[in-house]
Amino acid sequence: MRLILNHYAFPAFQEDEQGILRFGNSSRYRLGETNDEGWYQNQCRYRQAAPDWGEFYELTGPDPLRDQPDDWITLAPDADGMRHFLFHMKDETFECMASDWSFAPMADNALHRVLGAQGG
């Protein structure tokens, strides 16, 4: 998933800088319609589990709500050890079942500049 990074919340980023959020061994994903307005009107099924809008979460433990939506896009059967990731964006919600995740900066954005300056 390619994301435009929030330069308002994180001043090290410039407007329109991007990063890539990757999910390894994904079995399924969905884009939900719940936006920030729906979140604050308690229309999100995870409103009580996820403390803030606009954050990236991993949901753990028993989850009777996970399979409620019928719009999951299946890529492969869920395997043992799959993790449930939830990402609230400005206009929708992204969910994914995957074994792991990683984030990579696009060339020449603040993460790349900071990590490069630190020798990392």
C-alpha positions as CSV (number, residue, x, y, z in Angstrom):
1,M,0.0,0.0,0.0
2,R,1.5,3.3,-1.0
3,L,0.6,6.1,1.4
4,I,1.0,9.9,1.4
5,L,2.6,10.7,4.7
6,N,1.1,13.2,7.1
7,H,3.3,16.3,6.9
8,Y,1.0,18.1,9.3
9,A,1.4,15.6,12.1
10,F,5.1,14.9,11.3
11,P,6.9,18.0,10.2
12,A,10.0,16.1,9.0
13,F,7.9,15.1,6.0
14,Q,7.2,17.5,3.1
15,E,3.9,17.7,1.4
16,D,3.1,14.7,-0.9
17,E,6.0,12.5,0.5
18,Q,5.1,8.8,0.3
19,G,6.0,5.6,1.9
20,I,5.1,1.9,1.3
21,L,3.4,-0.3,3.8
22,R,3.8,-4.0,2.8
23,F,2.0,-7.0,4.2
24,G,3.8,-10.3,3.9
25,N,2.0,-13.5,3.0
26,S,-1.4,-11.8,2.9
27,S,-4.4,-14.1,2.8
28,R,-7.2,-11.4,2.5
29,Y,-7.9,-7.7,2.7
30,R,-10.8,-5.3,2.6
31,L,-11.4,-1.6,2.2
32,G,-14.3,-0.5,4.5
33,E,-16.5,2.6,4.0
34,T,-16.1,3.9,7.6
35,N,-14.4,7.3,7.4
36,D,-13.5,9.6,10.2
37,E,-17.1,10.9,10.5
38,G,-18.4,7.4,10.8
39,W,-15.7,6.6,13.4
40,Y,-16.8,9.5,15.7
41,Q,-20.5,8.4,15.2
42,N,-19.6,4.9,16.5
43,Q,-20.2,3.3,13.1
44,C,-16.9,1.3,13.2
45,R,-17.1,-2.2,14.6
46,Y,-13.7,-1.8,16.3
47,R,-14.4,1.7,17.7
48,Q,-13.9,0.3,21.3
49,A,-10.7,-1.6,20.5
50,A,-8.8,1.0,18.6
51,P,-8.3,4.1,20.6
52,D,-7.7,6.7,17.9
53,W,-8.7,7.4,14.3
54,G,-6.0,7.6,11.7
55,E,-3.7,5.0,13.4
56,F,-2.4,1.6,12.3
57,Y,-3.3,-1.3,14.6
58,E,-2.8,-5.0,15.1
59,L,-5.9,-6.7,16.6
60,T,-5.0,-9.7,18.8
61,G,-6.9,-12.3,20.8
62,P,-10.4,-13.7,20.1
63,D,-12.2,-11.6,17.5
64,P,-15.9,-12.3,17.0
65,L,-16.1,-9.2,14.8
66,R,-13.4,-10.1,12.2
67,D,-15.6,-12.0,9.8
68,Q,-18.7,-9.8,10.0
69,P,-18.1,-7.9,6.8
70,D,-18.8,-9.9,3.7
71,D,-16.6,-7.9,1.4
72,W,-13.2,-9.4,2.2
73,I,-11.1,-10.1,-0.9
74,T,-9.5,-13.5,-0.5
75,L,-6.1,-14.1,-1.9
76,A,-5.3,-17.5,-0.2
77,P,-6.7,-19.5,2.8
78,D,-5.8,-18.1,6.2
79,A,-2.8,-20.0,7.6
80,D,-1.7,-20.5,11.2
81,G,-0.2,-17.4,12.6
82,M,-2.1,-14.9,10.5
83,R,-2.3,-11.5,12.1
84,H,-5.1,-9.0,11.7
85,F,-4.1,-5.5,10.8
86,L,-6.4,-2.5,10.8
87,F,-5.6,1.0,9.3
88,H,-8.0,3.9,9.6
89,M,-7.4,6.3,6.8
90,K,-9.1,9.7,6.0
91,D,-11.9,8.3,3.9
92,E,-11.9,4.6,4.5
93,T,-10.6,1.7,6.6
94,F,-8.1,-0.9,5.4
95,E,-8.0,-4.4,7.0
96,C,-5.6,-7.2,6.2
97,M,-4.8,-10.7,7.3
98,A,-1.1,-11.3,6.9
99,S,1.9,-12.9,8.6
100,D,3.8,-9.6,9.0
101,W,4.2,-6.1,7.8
102,S,7.0,-3.7,7.0
103,F,7.3,0.0,6.1
104,A,9.7,1.4,3.6
105,P,10.4,5.0,2.7
106,M,10.2,6.1,-0.9
107,A,13.4,7.5,-2.3
108,D,14.3,10.9,-0.9
109,N,11.7,11.3,1.8
110,A,12.3,12.3,5.4
111,L,12.7,8.7,6.6
112,H,15.3,8.0,4.0
113,R,17.1,11.2,4.8
114,V,17.1,10.6,8.5
115,L,18.1,6.9,8.3
116,G,20.8,7.8,5.8
117,A,22.2,10.5,8.0
118,Q,22.3,8.0,10.9
119,G,24.1,5.4,8.8
120,G,21.1,3.0,8.9
